[in-house]
Amino acid sequence: IDAHELLWNSFSGSGYDISCAQHSHPIFYQLKKRAPIVAKATFDPTFKKHLYFVHLNEKRNSRDAIKAYQSRTFNKEGIIQKISEITRNMPNAMTITEFDSLLEQHEELLSVILGIKPIKASLFVDYFGAIKSLGAWGGDFILATGNEKTPGYFRSKGFETILSYDEMVL
């Protein structure tokens, strides 16, 4: 059975997670007319020691997040183009500063179209690095850029699951 068809016939969503599970390397993912388009992405930044994945001690309901997204009215094609451009630029970032800027742009665009505050503004306003929501827009994990003080910062806020890039990525 086609996993994407099963998803769309029973649940909804983009199918991104399914495509990720079907590949053992980073991917670019796009959905056009219910057809997943997957391309291999190369991402091995020189600054990967500054990337951390932090679990937010909760699991967002993906169905609720999908319904909230689908109920919003905005220029979807325009936003998709902007987000796609930012995403295509991320693997090419040469410095952590450039990568931070792209993460912040991505997070801000999603915040505006979803009508929610960026996760950094709502939970980590005093954090020194960039933060990007992962998962169902504000639940599950975040990607944080930082340094050796990053794990301590998040532990002090009550978040114990903090994985370095090398621990998280295959």
C-alpha positions in Angstrom: 0.0 0.0 0.0 1.2 3.5 -0.7 1.9 5.1 2.7 1.0 8.6 1.5 -2.4 7.5 0.1 -3.1 5.7 3.4 -2.3 9.0 5.3 -4.5 11.1 3.1 -7.4 8.6 3.2 -7.3 8.4 7.0 -5.7 11.4 8.6 -4.6 14.3 6.4 -1.3 16.2 6.6 1.5 16.8 4.2 3.2 13.4 4.3 6.5 14.9 5.1 7.1 12.6 8.1 6.4 9.5 5.9 8.9 10.7 3.2 11.5 11.4 5.9 11.1 7.8 7.3 11.5 6.4 3.8 15.0 8.0 3.3 18.2 7.7 5.2 19.5 11.2 4.2 18.2 14.8 4.5 15.5 15.7 2.0 13.7 18.6 0.5 10.0 17.9 0.5 7.2 19.5 -1.4 3.6 18.5 -2.0 2.0 19.4 -5.4 -1.5 18.2 -6.2 -1.2 15.4 -3.6 2.0 14.2 -5.2 5.0 14.2 -2.9 8.2 15.6 -4.5 11.3 14.5 -2.7 14.9 15.6 -3.5 18.1 14.7 -1.6 19.4 17.5 0.4 23.0 17.9 1.5 23.4 19.3 5.0 26.6 18.9 6.9 27.4 22.4 8.2 30.7 23.4 9.7 28.8 24.8 12.7 26.8 21.6 13.5 28.4 21.5 17.0 26.2 24.5 17.7 22.9 22.8 16.8 20.7 21.2 19.5 17.4 19.5 19.5 15.3 20.1 22.6 12.1 18.2 23.5 9.4 20.4 24.9 7.9 17.8 27.3 4.7 17.7 25.3 3.1 16.2 22.2 1.0 18.5 20.1 -2.1 17.0 18.5 -1.2 17.0 14.8 -4.8 16.8 13.7 -5.6 20.0 15.6 -2.5 21.8 14.1 -3.6 20.7 10.6 -7.1 21.9 11.1 -5.9 25.3 12.5 -3.6 25.7 9.4 -6.3 24.7 6.9 -8.8 27.2 8.5 -6.4 30.1 7.9 -6.8 32.4 4.8 -3.6 33.7 3.3 -1.7 33.7 0.0 -0.5 30.1 0.2 1.4 30.1 -3.0 3.3 33.2 -2.1 4.1 31.9 1.4 5.2 28.5 0.0 7.5 30.3 -2.4 9.1 32.4 0.4 9.4 29.4 2.8 10.9 27.2 0.0 13.5 29.9 -0.8 14.5 30.1 2.9 14.6 26.3 3.1 16.8 26.0 0.0 19.2 28.5 1.5 19.6 26.8 4.8 22.1 24.0 3.7 24.2 26.7 2.0 24.6 28.8 5.1 28.3 29.3 5.7 28.1 30.7 9.2 25.9 30.1 12.3 24.9 33.8 12.0 23.6 33.3 8.5 21.8 30.1 9.6 20.3 31.9 12.6 18.9 34.5 10.3 17.3 31.9 8.1 15.7 30.1 11.0 14.3 33.3 12.4 12.9 34.3 9.0 11.2 30.9 8.7 9.8 31.0 12.2 8.5 34.5 11.7 6.7 33.6 8.4 5.0 30.6 10.0 4.1 32.6 13.1 2.3 35.2 10.9 0.4 32.7 8.8 -0.6 30.5 11.7 -1.4 33.4 14.0 0.8 32.2 16.9 3.8 33.6 18.6 7.2 32.2 17.7 8.3 29.7 20.3 11.2 31.8 21.3 8.9 34.8 22.1 6.5 32.6 24.1 8.9 30.4 26.1 12.5 31.4 25.7 12.6 35.2 25.3 15.9 35.4 27.2 17.7 32.8 25.1 20.8 34.0 23.2 20.5 31.8 20.1 17.9 31.2 17.4 15.1 28.8 18.0 12.9 27.0 15.3 9.8 25.0 16.1 9.7 21.5 14.8 6.8 19.1 14.7 3.3 20.3 14.9 4.0 24.0 15.1 5.1 24.5 18.7 5.0 21.1 20.1 7.4 18.2 20.2 11.0 19.4 19.5 12.7 22.7 18.7 16.0 23.3 17.0 18.2 25.7 18.9 21.5 27.2 17.9 23.9 27.9 20.7 27.1 26.8 22.4 28.3 24.8 25.3 25.9 26.7 27.6 22.8 25.7 25.6 22.1 22.4 27.4 22.3 24.1 30.8 20.0 26.9 29.8 17.3 24.4 28.7 17.7 22.2 31.7 17.3 25.2 34.0 13.9 25.7 32.2 12.8 22.1 33.0 13.7 20.5 29.6 15.8 17.4 30.1 15.9 15.9 26.6 18.6 17.9 24.8 20.4 16.2 21.9 23.3 17.5 20.0 23.2 17.4 16.2 25.5 14.4 16.1 23.2 12.5 18.6 20.0 13.2 16.7 21.1 12.9 13.0 21.8 9.5 11.4 
